[in-house]
Amino acid sequence: MSRHTIYKCDQCKREIGAKPHITLVLNLSHSGTGIAVPPTHTNGLWKTNRLNDSFLQFHDGKCIAAYFDGLLKKASTKRT
């Protein structure tokens, strides 16, 4: 019996296959890894919305941009 690893894009969820792609290994033990959110009027401190995954895979620049744009939009929506 052998093992086979299948990578799926974290944005579109489709299988990537055996081809070059973007892979990110995030240092989640560092509190500064995530989406930086500017201070609110009440506390005056920047905060970081931490990411849930330490390994991310993307087909290409289009998929990684859509993924992080979505996180930025979500962080912006929470502030208003």
C-alpha positions, 0 to 999 in steps of 0.5 A: 500500500502506498500513500498519495498526497492531494493538494487542494487550493485553499481558495477555490478548493479544486485539486492542484495536481502535480504541477508548480503552485504557491505554498505558504508555511505560516509561523502561527506561533508569532502573534504578528502573523495574520491580518493587521487591523488598525486601531479603533477609536476606543482602544488605539491599538493595532491588532492581528486577526490570526489565520487558522491554517499554518499551511496554505496552497494556491493554484496561482496569483489569482487564487492567492489574491482572492483568498487574502482579499477576502480576509481583508474584506472580512476584517474591514467589515468587522470594524464598521 
